[in-house]
């Protein structure tokens, strides 16, 4: 992907930077000249290879993850504790795409936080979540409905 001057991009190490010079400028040697970006340019410019850039960033959507999660490392491992959410939805868009969605009602920049877990089965062994009862239809009723639709 090609980036232009003043684009905000994210590097492999998670740093947000602003592009100062592109690889086709004089003395660039195929690299981008960038400077750290936090609500404006900060620090000294440095050069990065195009492979070190993950993606372009929209500065209007950049937000501090610490407003949404408390991150704690202890002997049990990594603990992610959501802060101030109003509800949780567990969704499955397709057979291979599951997501845990945290909803926020307060004045944060983002109203949802999604944790995508792919096709990993979600289990509720302690039956903590509220589950809607699925209406079971008998095969006999399905056949009758199909016959009625054909008439």
PyMOL commands that set and color helices and strands:
alter all, ss='L'
color gray80, all
select helices_A, chain A and resi 50-52+59-61+65-67+139-150
alter helices_A, ss='H'
color red, helices_A
select strands_A, chain A and resi 8-11+16-21+31-37+41-49+53-57+69-74+77-82+87-94+97-103+112-118
alter strands_A, ss='S'
color yellow, strands_A
deselect
rebuild
show_as cartoon
